[in-house]
Amino acid sequence: MSARYQAVPLPRVAALYPRVSDPAQDRDDKTSLKTQEAGERAWALANGYAIDEQYIYRERHSAEEYYERPELTRLRADAKSHKFAIVAVHSVERLARDAVHVGIIIEELDRAGVKVHFVTEPIDNDSPDGQLVRFVRAYAGKIENERKKERTMRAMRERARRGRPIPGCRVPYGYVAGPERDAHTGQLTKERLLPDPRTAPVVVRVFREAAAGVPISTIADGLTDDGIPSPTGRLRWAGNTVRYLLNDARYWGQGETLRTKEVPVEKHLRARYATKTRTVLRPSG
């Protein structure tokens, strides 16, 4: 007669999984890794679970696919090795914004005997009603994320229409950001670009010599001989650096913002592109 199957007893240890998908979230007191971890830790200790530092999975990753997150991958492997009994997560969307992915992760952990608890959203993952609530909340998180992207894109298009630099863009060589600063952060808002009195004459020189037919290598050698630092601060100018300046359409007043966009690459083609997205030109008009 075969022996009865006995489940592997799990240690009464809680794993913590705080996650942010962008640096701004980590700076926000409401969503930072520190805030999430504090809430998860408090819940675990209040419910009699021990906490081991090696089972705190602090994730800073924006991957849409759950299997691309390194800390989550490590957590799943440890769960299969029966290192802990439960995973504390701040909320459903911190685990994943895709309802299908949430279900897959919870099912995988459940097969290992590990439960998942959402600290700010107590949900019974074993009941049909709880699974429905979990699905709705994950779906709501996904929709809100898409709306946030659309709001950001709309703001970028408006700034481009008004001829203003896009936040986060690098100030081109020969210019400096205007003196305007954000009232809350104190950072430069880059509402406008002004000619840099030190480097703007260098750009003018490059274009003037190129227009006169001077070879690019000769232009680069002349700048080097005159002791003018390159845009990266190096003492020697490369021909490619001069060519990059001459090919930058912003110097002759042609807008470059939002001329291209990133589109998803079908999953079966990602090995060919070695990336999840590819750049294409936006349709004109």
Buried (B, 14 or more C-beta within 10 A) or exposed (E): EEEEEEEEEBEEBBBBBBBBBEEEBBEEEEBBBEBBBBBBBEBBEEEEBEBEEEBBBBBBEEBBEBEEBEBBBBBBEBBBEBBBBBBBBBBBBBBBBBBEBBBBBBEBBBEBBBBBBBBEBEBEBEEEEEBEBBBEBBBBBBEEBEEEEEEEEEEBEEBBEEEBBBEEEEBBBBBBBBEEEEEEEEEBBBBEBEEBEEBBEBBEBBBEBBEEEBEBEEBBBBBBEEEBBBBEEEEEBBBEBBBEBBEBEBBEEEEEBBEEEEEEBEEEEBEEEEEBEBEEEEEEE
